[in-house]
Amino acid sequence: MEVVAQYATWYNVAYLITGILFILGLKYMSSPKTARFGNRLSMAGMLIALIATFAQGVVQWPVIIAGLVVGAAVGIYFGKAVKMTAMPQMVAIFNGCGGGAASLVAMGELMKTLSAVNGSPLPFDFTFTTMLTAVIGALSFSGSIIAFLKLQELMTGRPITYPGQQIVNALVLIAIVYAAVMVIINGPNPLMNFGIALVLALVLGVLFVLPIGGADMPVVISLLNSFTGLAAASTGFVLNNNVLIISGALVGASGTLLTLLMGKAMNRSVTNVLFGAFGSVQSSSAAASGGSGAEVRSVTAEDTAALLAYASQVIIVPGYGMAVAQAQHSIRELEDLLEKRGVEVKYAIHPVAGRMPGHMNVLLAEANVPYTSLYDMDDINPEFERTTVALVVGANDVTNPAARTDKTSPIYGMPILDVDKAENVIVLKRSMKSGFAGIDNPLYENPKTAMLFGDAKKSIDAVNNALKQL
């Protein structure tokens, strides 16, 4: 009866309501049409969880209020100051903060418990979950920092590899496991072994992400997100907090599922993403020099405007180049100008275009592009054969026909957008430099393809001005 009474307390009921709201929030966020409502449900669930937790008096109110004020101020500032084009970086850094917080909680609980037991052995369930939380949280934290630096271009987006890298990683992992086991079995110097495991986990997170190229960042962000969820769930066991267990499990499961789906979209296993150093510069190929030497055809903004103005259907293919140039608003203006002329405009969205899942959808939504104009790869590919112009804005690897024909290509087998099947293809790029895969794109040498060189936003603005003159 005492157990029943314990779990019938009001805060556990509040945590149950929170879990239900989180699940419903995820359900509604699966569609852009209902995503805002789903987000609000999740926010309400988090508010209930916070109130229930704080009301238990586990932390003094001045500390709680200070944390709320600082956290809210930071969140509001970054929410308003960070541009939509930098959303992947913010997701990465915030995700890392979650992992870091879990590690700090684990460290604090271990120190407090060691002081309380005064030399007595710690229970297995406590030591195991504490070490699991600390190691996974630290790995997620440092790995997310490296992902942020790559996305922010504060360091190279190319894979960073060196001889014996996998051996070094394996040795670090073995050392982490050994130190963690020493804490779990109540070996000597638990705090020292905890510190060793924590520091080495931070090192492993860096080594883990360094050999992964920028093209794989959507998969990496999803995987690190799942790591943070697992760390949060494990923290729930450490603190005996049901809402952390529920929410962490949801994040871990959804992050893992999204990671697998992103890998499937690239026709590559998660193992290949993590250990294949995809995006390494291949000195033996033409990609090393940034081009194959073949002739390409270039056009002006005026030529592009004329071709678009008299098209029956135009499919716009956004990529990372659109994000870098912040060209989404100019593209929306182009859509309006073409539709006034009776041209049907659609958007082809590849699942791994950009630097995080749904990156293109977020940017286009910011520019108020109707959701009904956005088409997934499987739905839009049959349309290219009936399309007058495919306008590729900074998308490289996801439009590379080598994925279908060249068995020696590192992207062979990856599902791509069939832009080469359109009557005309216009590609907006700054230069002929290869994409993150480090290989040339035969699409650019196709006779039906023309290149409009320059910053994507400036190029689209020039096309828009030319359209207004026609």
Secondary structure, DSSP 8 states (H G I E B T S, - for coil): -HHHHHHTSHHHHHHHHHHHHHHHHHHHTTSTTTHHHHHHHHHHHHHHHHHHHHHTTSS-HHHHHHHHHHHHHHHHHHHHHS-GGGHHHHHHHHHHHHHHHHHHHHHHHHHHHHHHHTT----HHHHHHHHHHHHHHHHHHHHHHHHHHHHTTSS-SS----TTHHHHHHHHHHHHHHHHHHHHTT-S-HHHHHHHHHHHHHHHHHHHHTTS-GGGHHHHHHHHHHHHHHHHHHHHHHHT-HHHHHHHHHHHHHHHHHHHHHHHHTT--HHHHHHS-TT---TTSGGGGT-------B--HHHHHHHHHT-SEEEEEE-HHHHHHT-HHHHHHHHHHHHHTT-EEEEEE-TT-SSSTTHHHHHHHHTT--GGGEEEHHHHGGGGGG-SEEEEES--GGG-THHHH-TTSTTTT-----GGGSSEEEEEESSS---TT----GGGGSTTEEEEES-HHHHHHHHHHHHHH-
